[in-house]
Amino acid sequence: MNARRLYPHFFLYPALLIYLALFIFPTLFSFIYSFTDWNAYRDTIRFTGLDNFVKIAKNADLMLSIGNTVLFAVVTSIGKNVLGMLLAVALCSRIGFKRLFRTVFFLPTVLSFIVVGVLFTALLHPDGFLNQFLGFIGLEGLRQEWLVDRSVVMYTVSFVDVWKGTGFHMIIFMAGLLAIPRDYGEAAQIDGANPLQEFFRIKLPLMMQAVSVNVVLSLIAGFKVFEQVFVLTNGGPGYASSVLNSIAFQMFGDGRWGLGTAMNLILFLLITSFSILLLTYFKRKEVDI
């Protein structure tokens, strides 16, 4: 009997120890180091309180990276979820070639961002396909230096991420739609509801769990953005497309580890606060089927 009770612990505790050693303890230590002057140029580590955060607040480039991170997270979250919902509704309706369309829209999700970045770097080059196409159809005024112009570069990177990630959120929305019993829709149609009324008053409230999962996941992914920026612009021009992770990467590369961990702590607080607020809000909106 005792052997049976102990048997599950042989699987639980080794995994727990690995998780503590590789994630929990490093995370806790990083919180501590963010309040120090830990760097590659000193043999000792001194506690400096909030000095790292004061440096960040006074540095316009570092503050710009925080603003870019929030902007990217909000824009990509809205784009992925709105487009994902529209595609899910369309592909759950009675249209032909649904399986083909589902595959086509989901395919970018499985591509490496290195491949996507190389592809879009060529497409968005000042002499690339997009600008040539705009010139060909007579829209010369819309031609831009998409990855160089400071005013549009973050929106360009956001668009590429939305293109790549929408298919993933589409699948979750489709699962939410297909889980709704058909009786609800048939009853609404009998009562004279049009498709928009049926969607907003019946389907959307019943699939709020899928909405909350998608919004939170997309927002977290947006805050954690790194490889998209690294591949497409490397934070340039200047710091115009820098984000928290790219700045932290630069800080660690420069040996300013304490300042880099402070940037990571800010990222952690942003993700945690936004996630808690959104989960609390959507929990109130959920309706049991």
WOKA-V429560 format. One record per residue. RES is the residue in three letters. SS is DSSP state (a for helix, b for strand, c for the rest). Layout:
res->RES ss->SS
res->RES ss->SS
//
This chain:
res->MET ss->c
res->ASN ss->a
res->ALA ss->a
res->ARG ss->a
res->ARG ss->a
res->LEU ss->a
res->TYR ss->a
res->PRO ss->a
res->HIS ss->a
res->PHE ss->a
res->PHE ss->a
res->LEU ss->a
res->TYR ss->a
res->PRO ss->a
res->ALA ss->a
res->LEU ss->a
res->LEU ss->a
res->ILE ss->a
res->TYR ss->a
res->LEU ss->a
res->ALA ss->a
res->LEU ss->a
res->PHE ss->a
res->ILE ss->a
res->PHE ss->a
res->PRO ss->a
res->THR ss->a
res->LEU ss->a
res->PHE ss->a
res->SER ss->a
res->PHE ss->a
res->ILE ss->a
res->TYR ss->a
res->SER ss->c
res->PHE ss->c
res->THR ss->b
res->ASP ss->c
res->TRP ss->c
res->ASN ss->c
res->ALA ss->c
res->TYR ss->c
res->ARG ss->c
res->ASP ss->c
res->THR ss->c
res->ILE ss->c
res->ARG ss->c
res->PHE ss->b
res->THR ss->c
res->GLY ss->c
res->LEU ss->c
res->ASP ss->a
res->ASN ss->a
res->PHE ss->a
res->VAL ss->a
res->LYS ss->a
res->ILE ss->a
res->ALA ss->a
res->LYS ss->a
res->ASN ss->c
res->ALA ss->a
res->ASP ss->a
res->LEU ss->a
res->MET ss->a
res->LEU ss->a
res->SER ss->a
res->ILE ss->a
res->GLY ss->a
res->ASN ss->a
res->THR ss->a
res->VAL ss->a
res->LEU ss->a
res->PHE ss->a
res->ALA ss->a
res->VAL ss->a
res->VAL ss->a
res->THR ss->a
res->SER ss->a
res->ILE ss->a
res->GLY ss->a
res->LYS ss->a
res->ASN ss->a
res->VAL ss->a
res->LEU ss->a
res->GLY ss->a
res->MET ss->a
res->LEU ss->a
res->LEU ss->a
res->ALA ss->a
res->VAL ss->a
res->ALA ss->a
res->LEU ss->a
res->CYS ss->c
res->SER ss->c
res->ARG ss->c
res->ILE ss->c
res->GLY ss->c
res->PHE ss->c
res->LYS ss->a
res->ARG ss->a
res->LEU ss->a
res->PHE ss->a
res->ARG ss->a
res->THR ss->a
res->VAL ss->a
res->PHE ss->a
res->PHE ss->a
res->LEU ss->a
res->PRO ss->a
res->THR ss->a
res->VAL ss->a
res->LEU ss->c
res->SER ss->c
res->PHE ss->a
res->ILE ss->a
res->VAL ss->a
res->VAL ss->a
res->GLY ss->a
res->VAL ss->a
res->LEU ss->a
res->PHE ss->a
res->THR ss->a
res->ALA ss->a
res->LEU ss->a
res->LEU ss->c
res->HIS ss->c
res->PRO ss->c
res->ASP ss->c
res->GLY ss->c
res->PHE ss->a
res->LEU ss->a
res->ASN ss->a
res->GLN ss->a
res->PHE ss->a
res->LEU ss->a
res->GLY ss->a
res->PHE ss->a
res->ILE ss->c
res->GLY ss->c
res->LEU ss->c
res->GLU ss->a
res->GLY ss->a
res->LEU ss->a
res->ARG ss->c
res->GLN ss->c
res->GLU ss->c
res->TRP ss->c
res->LEU ss->c
res->VAL ss->c
res->ASP ss->c
res->ARG ss->c
res->SER ss->c
res->VAL ss->c
res->VAL ss->a
res->MET ss->a
res->TYR ss->a
res->THR ss->a
res->VAL ss->a
res->SER ss->a
res->PHE ss->a
res->VAL ss->a
res->ASP ss->a
res->VAL ss->a
res->TRP ss->a
res->LYS ss->a
res->GLY ss->a
res->THR ss->a
res->GLY ss->a
res->PHE ss->a
res->HIS ss->a
res->MET ss->a
res->ILE ss->a
res->ILE ss->a
res->PHE ss->a
res->MET ss->a
res->ALA ss->a
res->GLY ss->a
res->LEU ss->a
res->LEU ss->a
res->ALA ss->c
res->ILE ss->c
res->PRO ss->c
res->ARG ss->a
res->ASP ss->a
res->TYR ss->a
res->GLY ss->a
res->GLU ss->a
res->ALA ss->a
res->ALA ss->a
res->GLN ss->a
res->ILE ss->a
res->ASP ss->c
res->GLY ss->c
res->ALA ss->c
res->ASN ss->c
res->PRO ss->a
res->LEU ss->a
res->GLN ss->a
res->GLU ss->a
res->PHE ss->a
res->PHE ss->a
res->ARG ss->a
res->ILE ss->a
res->LYS ss->a
res->LEU ss->a
res->PRO ss->a
res->LEU ss->a
res->MET ss->c
res->MET ss->a
res->GLN ss->a
res->ALA ss->a
res->VAL ss->a
res->SER ss->a
res->VAL ss->a
res->ASN ss->a
res->VAL ss->a
res->VAL ss->a
res->LEU ss->a
res->SER ss->a
res->LEU ss->a
res->ILE ss->a
res->ALA ss->a
res->GLY ss->a
res->PHE ss->a
res->LYS ss->c
res->VAL ss->c
res->PHE ss->c
res->GLU ss->a
res->GLN ss->a
res->VAL ss->a
res->PHE ss->a
res->VAL ss->a
res->LEU ss->a
res->THR ss->c
res->ASN ss->c
res->GLY ss->c
res->GLY ss->c
res->PRO ss->c
res->GLY ss->c
res->TYR ss->c
res->ALA ss->c
res->SER ss->c
res->SER ss->c
res->VAL ss->c
res->LEU ss->a
res->ASN ss->a
res->SER ss->a
res->ILE ss->a
res->ALA ss->a
res->PHE ss->a
res->GLN ss->a
res->MET ss->a
res->PHE ss->a
res->GLY ss->a
res->ASP ss->c
res->GLY ss->c
res->ARG ss->c
res->TRP ss->a
res->GLY ss->a
res->LEU ss->a
res->GLY ss->a
res->THR ss->a
res->ALA ss->a
res->MET ss->a
res->ASN ss->a
res->LEU ss->a
res->ILE ss->a
res->LEU ss->a
res->PHE ss->a
res->LEU ss->a
res->LEU ss->a
res->ILE ss->a
res->THR ss->a
res->SER ss->a
res->PHE ss->a
res->SER ss->a
res->ILE ss->a
res->LEU ss->a
res->LEU ss->a
res->LEU ss->a
res->THR ss->a
res->TYR ss->a
res->PHE ss->a
res->LYS ss->a
res->ARG ss->a
res->LYS ss->a
res->GLU ss->c
res->VAL ss->c
res->ASP ss->c
res->ILE ss->c
//
